[in-house]
């Protein structure tokens, strides 16, 4: 009865779930910053957005954030250095939450604008603490003998 109630059988899908998380999140991050990388106008818009949020050094913060997200996406898809990518993801989006929250208000009504960035913080923490799963470059590179 305990195995049924605890849904222990789902554990068999853990590696597939981590693979899907990595593929979707990595692809989304790359897609989300591609326009900033390929268009100076879009990068300028992002810099303006950061300026409006009173981000420190927006001219530096914009490309650092964009290229960090690109790197994270590139690492997550094959599951390479996933724990590091997860930490960087959490840090990058924690800064976003810290910049957005004062403009939107916070507890007890967490605004919808924070949902996406907060989910990236939490997904990054999950990947940093659990790793990429068995179906990853990390599993092959760092396999314990």
Secondary structure, DSSP 8 states (H G I E B T S, - for coil): -HHHHTTGGGGGGHHHHHHHHHHHHHHHHHHHHHHHHH-HHHHHHHHHHHHHTT-TTHHHHHHHHHHHHHHHHHHHHHT-SHHHHHHHHHHHHHHHHHHHHHHH--TTS--THHHHHHHHHHHHHHHHHH-S-SSSHHHHHS---
